[in-house]
Each structure stands twice: as structure tokens, then as C-alpha cells.
């Protein structure tokens, strides 16, 4: 018997942005789907427009699992997670232990297929940098949505995340920012 998917089904209970008021609470299951959609698009954009050779499906799959360890650890808010190097290191160690525990829940005959989803063995061809960029873009989009709903709680986070995503040195991220982000400042009627 394996508890792997029973644990993953609990992703819907892990709330993000725990220190902030949200007009629409977001859980890590919703977030992971959104990151997967954006990672796929970034990979397609890299390949089609910038001569890349990444696998969009691989990027999307990595994104689906990128926060899965939080079913064991919970979502540690960024101000705490990055408060100092010691806490950051402890957080990474905790995530690695949780990843190991999840992989060990799988039947032995499946583990080698899932291990690369949880552990970076290096030489992944740029897929993890795409997922990381997609994760940042999703956080920025969440801020824009909250601000659009009149929630000023996200104003400082929006500024910090805007600077963070604009500093990502990937042409597919710049393309995404220019092509898709402006629509997040529009109402449904304006999207027409």
C-alpha cells in the first residue's frame, strides 16, 4: 500500500500567502496547476521564438510537483523562509527531507521515475529555471489579481515581485511579461 497520492490529495488544504489577507484564498494545488500552465508556455516560447530545445511537457510536470513537499511541511511564508541564511538552509533541508519521504512512499518499482521530479540531479537542460520563473510569474499575477480586487495588502509584494520578474534574464519571461501580463490589469468586460 502506498500513501503517496493520499498525501498529494492534501495539496488542496495547504494555503498560500498565509500572512496576508486574500480576497480569493489560493492553495498549492491551484497554484501548482497555474505554474505548470505558465512553465509550459515559457518552454514553448523559448523553443519557438528563442531557439531553445526544452521539453514543454517536462517543464509542466516538474511544475506540478514543485510544491508537493508542502503537504508535509506546510507553506512557509517567504518573509520567514528567507529571513536569514540559517533559516533558508534549514528550510531547504526540511524540503529535501519531505521530498525523500514522499518518494519513499511510492512502490519501489516506481521511485526512479519520480525521484527526478523531486531532486535536481543537475543537467536538467533549463527546465527547473523555467519552473522557477513560472513560480515567480504566478506570484506576481496573484498580486495583480488581488490589487485589481481592491486589496492593497498586496501592494508591497507586487512591487517586489515586479522587480524580481523583470530581473529574470530569460527572453521568454520578457515575452510573457509583455504579451500576457497587461491583461491582468483589465476587468472581465475590458477583456471582451
C-alpha positions in Angstrom: 0.0 0.0 0.0 1.3 3.5 -0.9 0.2 6.7 0.8 1.8 8.9 -1.9 -1.4 10.1 -3.7 -3.3 10.3 -0.4 -0.8 12.8 0.7 -0.7 14.7 -2.6 -4.5 14.9 -2.5 -4.0 17.2 0.6 -2.4 19.9 -1.6 -5.8 21.5 -1.7 -5.7 22.1 2.0 -2.3 23.9 2.1 -3.0 27.7 1.8 -0.6 30.1 0.3 0.0 33.7 1.4 -0.7 32.8 5.0 0.4 36.1 6.5 -1.7 38.2 4.2 -5.4 38.9 3.7 -6.6 37.4 0.4 -9.8 38.2 -1.5 -9.5 34.8 -3.0 -7.5 32.2 -1.0 -5.1 30.2 -3.0 -4.0 26.6 -2.2 -0.9 24.9 -3.5 -2.9 22.5 -5.7 -4.4 25.5 -7.7 -1.0 27.2 -7.6 0.8 24.2 -9.0 -1.6 23.9 -11.9 -1.1 27.6 -12.7 2.7 27.2 -12.5 2.5 24.2 -14.8 0.5 26.2 -17.4 3.0 29.1 -17.3 6.0 26.8 -17.3 4.7 25.0 -20.4 4.1 28.3 -22.1 7.6 29.6 -21.2 9.1 26.4 -22.6 7.1 26.7 -25.8 8.1 30.3 -26.2 11.8 29.5 -25.6 11.6 26.9 -28.3 9.5 28.7 -30.9 10.9 32.2 -30.5 14.4 32.0 -29.0 15.9 28.8 -30.4 15.5 26.7 -27.3 15.4 22.9 -27.0 13.5 22.2 -23.9 10.6 19.8 -23.4 7.4 21.8 -22.5 5.8 18.7 -21.0 8.8 18.1 -18.8 8.6 21.7 -17.6 4.9 21.3 -16.9 5.4 18.1 -15.0 8.2 19.5 -12.8 5.9 22.4 -12.0 3.0 20.1 -11.0 5.3 18.7 -8.3 7.3 21.8 -7.4 5.5 22.4 -4.1 4.3 18.9 -3.3 6.6 18.7 -0.3 4.4 21.3 1.4 1.8 18.5 2.2 4.4 17.5 4.8 5.9 20.9 5.7 3.2 23.4 5.1 3.8 26.6 3.2 6.4 28.7 4.9 5.8 32.3 4.0 8.7 34.0 2.1 9.4 36.6 4.8 10.1 33.8 7.2 11.8 31.4 4.7 14.3 34.0 3.6 14.7 35.8 6.9 18.3 34.8 7.3 20.7 32.3 5.7 20.3 29.9 8.6 16.5 29.7 8.3 16.9 29.4 4.5 19.3 26.5 4.8 17.0 24.8 7.4 14.1 25.3 5.1 15.9 23.7 2.1 16.9 20.7 4.4 13.3 20.3 5.5 12.1 20.4 1.9 14.7 17.8 0.9 13.6 15.5 3.8 10.0 15.9 2.9 10.8 15.1 -0.7 12.7 12.0 0.3 9.8 10.9 2.5 7.3 11.3 -0.4 9.4 9.4 -2.8 9.9 6.6 -0.3 6.1 6.3 -0.1 6.0 5.1 -3.7 6.3 1.5 -4.6 10.0 0.7 -5.2 9.4 -0.1 -8.9 8.1 3.5 -9.5 10.6 5.5 -7.4 13.2 6.1 -10.1 10.6 7.7 -12.3 9.5 10.2 -9.6 12.9 10.9 -7.9 13.9 13.4 -10.7 10.7 15.3 -10.1 11.7 16.0 -6.5 15.5 16.1 -6.7 17.7 18.2 -9.1 20.5 15.9 -10.3 21.9 18.7 -12.4 22.0 18.9 -16.2 18.2 19.3 -16.5 18.5 21.4 -19.6 17.0 24.5 -18.2 13.6 23.0 -17.1 14.0 24.0 -13.4 14.9 27.6 -14.3 11.7 27.7 -16.3 9.7 26.4 -13.4 11.3 28.8 -11.0 10.5 31.7 -13.4 6.9 30.5 -13.8 6.5 30.3 -10.0 7.6 33.9 -9.7 5.3 35.0 -12.5 2.4 33.3 -10.8 3.1 35.0 -7.5 3.2 38.3 -9.4 -0.1 37.5 -11.2 -1.7 36.8 -7.8 -0.6 40.2 -6.6 -2.1 41.9 -9.7 -5.4 40.0 -9.2 -5.5 41.0 -5.5 -4.8 44.6 -6.3 -7.4 44.5 -9.1 -9.9 43.3 -6.5 -9.0 46.4 -4.3 -6.9 44.5 -1.8 -4.0 46.9 -1.0 -2.5 44.2 1.2 -0.6 43.0 -1.9 0.9 46.4 -3.0 4.3 45.9 -1.5 4.5 42.3 -2.6 3.5 43.4 -6.2 6.3 45.9 -6.3 8.9 43.5 -5.0 7.7 40.7 -7.3 7.6 43.0 -10.4 11.2 43.9 -9.8 12.0 40.2 -9.3 10.4 39.0 -12.5 11.7 41.9 -14.5 15.2 40.9 -13.3 14.9 37.4 -14.6 17.3 37.2 -17.5 15.3 34.9 -19.8 13.8 36.2 -23.1 10.8 34.0 -22.7 10.0 35.8 -19.4 10.2 39.2 -21.0 8.0 38.0 -23.8 5.4 36.7 -21.3 5.5 39.9 -19.3 4.9 42.0 -22.5 2.3 39.6 -24.1 0.2 38.2 -21.2 0.6 40.3 -18.1 -1.1 43.5 -19.3 -4.5 41.6 -19.5 -4.3 41.1 -15.7 -4.9 44.8 -15.2 -8.2 44.6 -17.1 -11.7 43.8 -15.9 -13.7 40.9 -17.5 -15.7 43.4 -19.6 -12.4 45.0 -20.8 -11.1 41.6 -21.8 -14.1 41.4 -24.2 
